[in-house]
Amino acid sequence: MAVTLNRPERHDAWTFELEQELFDLADRADADQRIGAIVLTGAGKSFCPGMDMSALATLGRGPGIAARRRPPTHLRSMRKLTVAAINGGCASVGFVQALRCDVPFAAEEAKLSCSFTRRDAPAEYGASWLLPRLIGLADATDLLLSGRTIDAAEGSS
């Protein structure tokens, strides 16, 4: 089953509503015996560049984080194979969601970044725990502390 983050007008930036919709779809796919895998991708030229800053501006004035029914690490709990088809810009919470998938694939034009560092924010959603386990401590420390952007070729090496 293909699931597309479909907010091309905002480059598929993450919102709490998008999170709920994604996790609802993933739960339904996980329960459906006819579905063998969940493929997550973005609409347009981006996968997910991170949190939609306008969503952060509304914190405290709406349900936001308080409405969460599942942790932001929910994709990791799927019984079905999860595949991230990273088709473009992928940063911050989008980067972490891609890492939570069992198999991440990045298109040649994809750009990946732990951009929270550039915003003077700590690594989010368990990135500081997960990334060293996937790519090793030295490379993870480089990405987590520098916030630099890498391309798909560097990400696969």
C-alpha positions as CSV (number, residue, x, y, z in Angstrom):
1,M,0.0,0.0,0.0
2,A,1.4,3.4,-1.0
3,V,0.9,6.3,1.4
4,T,1.7,9.8,0.2
5,L,2.3,12.8,2.4
6,N,0.2,15.0,0.2
7,R,0.7,18.7,1.1
8,P,2.6,19.9,-2.0
9,E,1.7,23.5,-1.3
10,R,3.8,23.2,1.9
11,H,6.3,20.7,0.4
12,D,4.7,17.9,2.5
13,A,5.7,19.6,5.8
14,W,4.6,17.7,8.9
15,T,1.6,18.7,11.0
16,F,-0.1,17.0,13.9
17,E,-3.1,16.3,11.6
18,L,-0.9,14.8,8.9
19,E,0.7,12.6,11.6
20,Q,-2.8,11.3,12.7
21,E,-3.9,10.6,9.2
22,L,-0.6,8.8,8.3
23,F,-0.8,6.7,11.4
24,D,-4.5,5.9,10.9
25,L,-3.7,4.7,7.4
26,A,-0.7,2.7,8.6
27,D,-2.8,1.0,11.3
28,R,-5.4,0.0,8.7
29,A,-2.8,-1.3,6.3
30,D,-1.1,-3.2,9.1
31,A,-4.4,-4.9,10.0
32,D,-5.3,-5.7,6.4
33,Q,-4.1,-9.2,5.4
34,R,-4.2,-8.3,1.7
35,I,-1.4,-5.7,2.2
36,G,2.2,-6.9,2.4
37,A,4.0,-3.6,2.8
38,I,3.5,0.1,3.5
39,V,5.4,2.5,1.2
40,L,5.7,6.0,2.4
41,T,6.5,8.9,0.0
42,G,5.9,12.6,-0.5
43,A,3.9,14.4,-3.1
44,G,5.7,16.7,-5.6
45,K,9.4,17.3,-5.1
46,S,9.7,16.7,-1.4
47,F,9.4,13.8,1.0
48,C,9.0,15.9,4.1
49,P,11.2,18.9,5.0
50,G,10.2,18.7,8.7
51,M,7.5,20.4,10.8
52,D,5.3,23.0,9.2
53,M,6.3,26.1,11.1
54,S,2.7,27.4,11.0
55,A,1.6,24.3,12.9
56,L,4.1,25.2,15.6
57,A,2.7,28.7,15.8
58,T,-0.6,27.3,16.9
59,L,0.7,25.2,19.8
60,G,-1.3,26.0,22.9
61,R,-4.3,27.2,20.9
62,G,-5.5,23.8,19.6
63,P,-5.2,20.1,20.2
64,G,-1.7,19.8,18.7
65,I,0.6,17.5,20.7
66,A,-2.1,16.8,23.3
67,A,-4.3,15.1,20.6
68,R,-1.7,12.5,19.9
69,R,-3.0,9.0,20.3
70,R,0.2,7.3,19.3
71,P,3.8,8.2,19.8
72,P,5.7,9.9,16.9
73,T,7.7,6.6,16.6
74,H,4.5,4.7,15.6
75,L,5.7,3.5,12.2
76,R,8.4,1.5,13.9
77,S,5.7,-0.6,15.6
78,M,4.2,-1.9,12.3
79,R,4.1,-5.6,11.7
80,K,4.2,-5.1,8.0
81,L,7.3,-4.0,6.1
82,T,7.6,-0.2,5.9
83,V,9.5,1.4,3.1
84,A,10.4,5.1,2.9
85,A,10.6,6.2,-0.8
86,I,12.4,9.5,-0.2
87,N,11.7,11.4,-3.4
88,G,13.2,14.8,-2.4
89,G,13.8,17.1,0.5
90,C,13.8,15.1,3.8
91,A,14.7,16.8,7.1
92,S,13.9,17.0,10.8
93,V,10.8,15.0,11.7
94,G,10.5,13.8,8.0
95,F,14.1,12.5,8.2
96,V,13.3,10.7,11.5
97,Q,10.1,9.2,10.1
98,A,12.1,7.9,7.1
99,L,14.6,6.3,9.4
100,R,11.8,4.6,11.4
101,C,10.8,2.7,8.2
102,D,12.4,-0.7,7.8
103,V,13.8,0.1,4.4
104,P,14.6,3.7,3.4
105,F,15.3,4.3,-0.3
106,A,16.4,7.7,-1.5
107,A,16.0,9.1,-5.1
108,E,19.2,10.5,-6.6
109,E,17.9,14.0,-6.2
110,A,16.9,13.5,-2.5
111,K,18.5,15.8,0.1
112,L,18.6,14.6,3.8
113,S,19.3,16.7,6.9
114,C,19.1,16.7,10.7
115,S,18.0,20.4,10.4
116,F,16.8,20.8,14.0
117,T,20.5,21.6,15.0
118,R,20.4,24.7,12.8
119,R,17.4,25.9,14.8
120,D,19.2,25.4,18.1
121,A,16.9,22.5,18.9
122,P,17.8,19.1,20.3
123,A,17.5,16.0,18.1
124,E,13.9,15.2,18.0
125,Y,11.8,12.0,18.1
126,G,14.7,9.8,19.2
127,A,17.0,10.7,16.4
128,S,20.0,10.9,18.7
129,W,19.3,7.3,19.8
130,L,18.3,5.8,16.4
131,L,20.8,7.4,14.0
132,P,24.0,6.0,15.7
133,R,22.5,2.6,15.6
134,L,21.8,2.8,11.9
135,I,25.0,4.6,10.6
136,G,27.5,4.4,13.5
137,L,28.4,6.9,16.2
138,A,30.9,9.0,14.2
139,D,28.7,9.6,11.2
140,A,25.6,10.2,13.3
141,T,27.5,12.7,15.5
142,D,28.6,14.5,12.4
143,L,25.0,14.8,11.0
144,L,23.4,15.6,14.4
145,L,25.9,18.3,15.4
146,S,26.5,19.9,12.0
147,G,23.0,19.9,10.6
148,R,24.5,19.7,7.2
149,T,22.6,18.4,4.2
150,I,23.7,15.2,2.4
151,D,22.6,13.8,-0.9
152,A,21.3,10.3,-1.5
153,A,24.8,9.0,-2.6
154,E,26.4,10.1,0.7
155,G,23.5,8.8,2.6
156,S,23.8,5.3,1.1
157,S,27.5,5.0,1.7
